[in-house]
Amino acid sequence: MKWKALKVVSLAVLLSVAAACSSGEETATEEETNTNEEVANEETNEESTSEEAVDYSGTYVGYSWRGEAGGTTLEDAEQKIETTLTLDADGVITDAKMDFLRLTDDGEWVMRNDGSANVSVDFSVTPTLTTPNNDSQDYAAGDSMFDIETVDMMAFYAAEVNADGTAALAIVEPYTRHQFEYKLDSDFDFSTPMKDMTIGSGLAVPTTRVSSSNMTKITDWEEHDGKNILDFTVFGNVLTDRGVFEGLDENSTMQEFLERTGVTFEDGVPTEMALTYGRTGIGGWEGNLTSIAQYLIGQNAKEVTSLIDWDNSRYANGIDEENFFGNFSSADAPSGATRSAQISFGDGMSGATRSAQISFGDGMSGATVRISRESTSYQRALVEAGIIDEEDVIKGRF
């Protein structure tokens, strides 16, 4: 840093002057001494000016929001990422929080990263498939055993075992964004591997599409008859790379999957268990944003000025003249760069995406994590702190 170098130079000059004055060397003329003193005074003044460090201590809030690229203002936004940073005097982040906020129809802001839920299970219901959306029909939900009220269904799972030993399991598959349900009575063979729990067998039943922003579009379930819940993986096995199902695969048994949710077995039969629920992977939106915040705490905000390395040409080429990332027409968009820096698939970025992004502890999770919008929100908090300017902010895809 420049001021440190000046400090070293100034100190050396002052010491040389002091030594010359105290030595009483006859070779030093009064003129030379005065000259040295003038240099020392100039250096001391420069040091004093350079060492007037900015005090960054305080709490700063930044936002990114849906629709900014189309002209929507923050005040009119219905979804936004809010980053709150607390800095010490040197710019070190002592606390960090990131929330994904959504405006409800009632005009209330709710956090999508709120992991709480109200869940109940009706064991009298037999799960049935959704009616997929296609050219001849609209989407319709099937029959579900689960009644779930939560802000966001990303990465959700739930399980319960009734007194008869019937197990109910629901897992949201991240690529199709469908809720797969399993109703398994006590005489089911729980040593059955997941690879045999196919849609066509009737043992895995996608009952509900929890989001229409699914990457893998379903138009006909018959095309997927032979698939189990782990067969829809595109860029990484989100369900089993980390979290509650970490390390399991299609050869793992249903007993193993249920045990991970808390179910215990006696002689191969599940014992009664009250409802339990959670999020797969690192924990849905709550896990993703907490992971970023935990990484940031202890970092110096003057050094970590973005969550993405925009110097990488693969991503820099996706920035337009107004500093919007990925805001191109489909014909002009550098799709590889946009997809890699904008979206992470699975728990942790992989390949080129990982190299373009800071490692957030255990990484990111979920089917779609647009890290560029979180980066925008973070950068705007730095603008409020006076560390960067608004013109430095890369406005990510929301």
PyMOL commands that set and color helices and strands:
alter all, ss='L'
color gray80, all
select helices_A, chain A and resi 2-23+30-50+68-70+74-76+194-196+221-224+229-232+238-241+243-245+254-260+284-296+313-316+335-342+351-355+371-385+390-392
alter helices_A, ss='H'
color red, helices_A
select strands_A, chain A and resi 58-65+79-87+93-103+109-111+117-121+146-150+156-161+167-173+178-184+205-209+265-266+269-270+273-279+343-344+369-370
alter strands_A, ss='S'
color yellow, strands_A
deselect
rebuild
show_as cartoon
